[in-house]
């Protein structure tokens, strides 16, 4: 009889333990899984769910109305090119399309196109573009540049004008700090042009006019060759 009682108690313990482990994750107050768990069928959570590591929703369809907002989505850095043929020359008070005979000149160097300033040439090249609708913050320019020969580094000088519909035309700009080009003819350098002050209130829909030129204060004597220009900014997803 004692053996039967012990067996009955043991079976009761097994039944209780089995009922706990058989419970659905959605009906338990709290479940902690230390190992990877794969659910091949629908899983429903009736309360708060806390994840302490990365959750992979690959190939999953997430249904949520009003539950996923912009605060849950990380902003990203985007950029777009400013084509060299979109720049104009402003030399001696005359505006013209950039050609092989303007300052700066349009040349083919090392098999591809560049805006080129020779020593002592300081006339700006200028281009205007619209700030995209997904703009959130930031805003800078990256320039791919080289020099025609080994030389003391040339420097790129620049400024910007900001305009918008219904606002008086921007008539002044901050002369930005020139940036050195650590490059030779066969080794391009990517130069970052960071705009101080004038981009403090930049907003989506603004029109930006960028002017770049050779800073002739630097002692480099080789040609300065700008081979590409791009605008970088932080955008919403």
Secondary structure, 3 states (H helix, E strand, C coil): CHHHHHHHHHHHHHHHHHHHHHCCCCCCCCCCCCCCCCCCCCCCCCCCCCCCCCCCCCCCCCCCCCCCCHHHCCCEEEEEECCHHHCEEEECCEEEECCCCCCCEEEEECCEEEEEECCCCCCEEEEEEECCCCEEEEEEEEEEEEECCCCCCCEEEEEEEEECCCCCCCCCCCCCCCEECCCECCECEEEEEECCCCCCCCCCCCEEEEEEEECCCCCCCCCEEEEEEEEEEEECC
